[in-house]
Amino acid sequence: MRGAKGAKWVAGAIVVAMAATACSGGGNDGGDKGRDGGKSASGGTFRLGSTEPDTIDAGKAHESTGIIVSKALYAGLFENTPDGKSEAKLAESATANDDCTTWTFKIKGGTKFSNGEPVDAEAFIRGWSRAASKELASDVAYHLSGIDGFKDVQGGKADTLSGLKAVDPNTLEVKLSGADCEFDKKTGHTVYSPMPKVALTDKNFGEAPIGNGPFKMSGKWEHNKQIHLVRNDDYGLEKAKLDKVEISLLNSANAQDLEYQGFQAGQFDYAHIPTPHLKPAKAKYEPQGKWFEKDTNGMNYLLPADDKGDLLTKDARWAIAYAIDQKAIAEGVFQGFQKPASAIVPPALPAAYQKGLCGDACEGQNPAKAKEFAAKAGLKPGTEITLAFNTGAGHEQWIQAVGKQLEDVLGLKVKLDGKTFPELLDAQTAPGAQGLFRFAWGADYPTPDNYLYPLLHTDSINKDESGKVIGDNRVRYSNPEFDKLVSQARALKDEAQRIELYKKAEKIAMDDMALIPMFDRTQYRLMATDKFNGLDDIDFGEDPILENISLKK
């Protein structure tokens, strides 16, 4: 899952943000205990700010601002817990055959979509096939690529994934094209959501998706203004207590500032914190119990796109890595609130984490080695390199620091290119893309496979006829030895053995400096704990867990 973003915006958004109403009291259910131990009442409106999502369609959602809505609208077979475990949602059981090429899921019976349609095996077949379809052109369709028939559906030759079968209304059989002993975990991604029949016929379905989750849409998505959700009282699992969730869509150029200001003014109940304000925010809000921090699975990298240009060789990428001082940026720009990274897979997956995998290139700036590798690569002083990033999400200062270090050490001419998030994604995937890009990744499911396969496996490049990258391997990295190890790891039922192969694959990619590690992400939030219970954690995707939140009595 891609990280925080910027987006297009209109002037009305700030009016929405600053005119948000106070939290409503709602009815009283008798004072149940909240999930964090406080007494709770039903009702209330939880308010937060966001930039404009690229999409809120669960079959297409690929970045945090859209995924938070998709997760509220849909419930799948499995979900990820905040501590990185995979647990059943609508799956009563999940069993694999001996070689992990066929999975059978028993689905909880009696649940339905908010329009009354049943959520059964056919609904999952419909949802997964739709997400894989050529017509939907989903950026996250590759998560389904292991299912038999994927290429035919992607190519428009078939409408339904041939590997899916409804054995009976509540039993789904999934045949894979290759072994995958972690396939059940992957169904925690929103791309694996079930879909009602109308999703196949309504071309505007993504404007007001009909789901089966704890919340449902209240009206349509008002672009660049707001998205409103209300509790789904027909939800088949534990029902949400909140009446409403109001998401105000903010100016991408200064969205975090607007979130922070809105929280201070009492207009938002949850907010990101701009980097320059972290210290004063902590000093003010930590004593009030409204400060939250957590080391998460998110990672920040520099992405060297190498369709063509000066970063094609690993020597050039090592030169860039040696010229950067992550520690200095972490201490100077981030005031110690972020930690330098030294691997591709994060420490949030401790069994797979390989601290220091990038060696002395991540231990501080080394001008001599930077120049040595630049000379090998023919990366000469005066060479112009574009460094692109998304605006409005707190990246400007550290990106400027990186550009200055590259200029000072290697004599490069670094062109900083601030874009909205959709524009940044388009630039990363465009035919012939070149240069450096700000890149972030948070796992969609708790396994190293979710870093190595989507970001670096050859199959995840998935270029279309024009040469545009459709998958998330925006580096265009392709190494047969790496691909082989990832595929072998997927076929192992023993987790320890599987992780050892993933480690070997990661080492190959790191030796090639396929991605340049920058920071292991720590998330900081302000939360209105004086008004709400259930704000004691964020989910595996770094979002508030909306169905866990309840109004304080």
Secondary structure, 3 states (H helix, E strand, C coil): CECCCCCCCCCHHHHHHHCCCCCCCCCCCCCCECCCCCEEECCCEEEEEEECCCCCCCCCCCEHHHHHHHHHHCCCCEEECCCCCEEECCEEEEEECCCCCEEEEEECCCCECCCCCECCHHHHHHHHHHHHCCCCCCCCHHHHCCECCHHHHHCCCCCCCCCEEEEECCEEEEEECCCCCCHHHHCCCHHHCCCCHHHHCCCCHHHCCCCCCCEEECCCCECCCEEEEEECCCCCCCCCCCCEEEEEEECCCCHHHHHHHHHHCCCCCEEECCHHHHHHHHHHHCCCCCEEEEEEEEEEEEEEEECCCCCCCHHHHHHHHHHCCHHHHHHHCCCCCCEECCCCCCCCCCCCCCCCCCHHHHCCCCHHHHHHHHHHHCCCCCCEEEEEEECCCCCHHHHHHHHHHHHHHHCCEEEEEEECHHHHHHHHHCCCCEEEEEEEECCCCCCCHHHHHHHHCHHHCCECCCCCECCCCCCCCCCHHHHHHHHHHHCCCCHHHHHHHHHHHHHHHHHCCCCEEEEEEEEEEEECCCCEECCCCECCCCCECHHHCEEEC
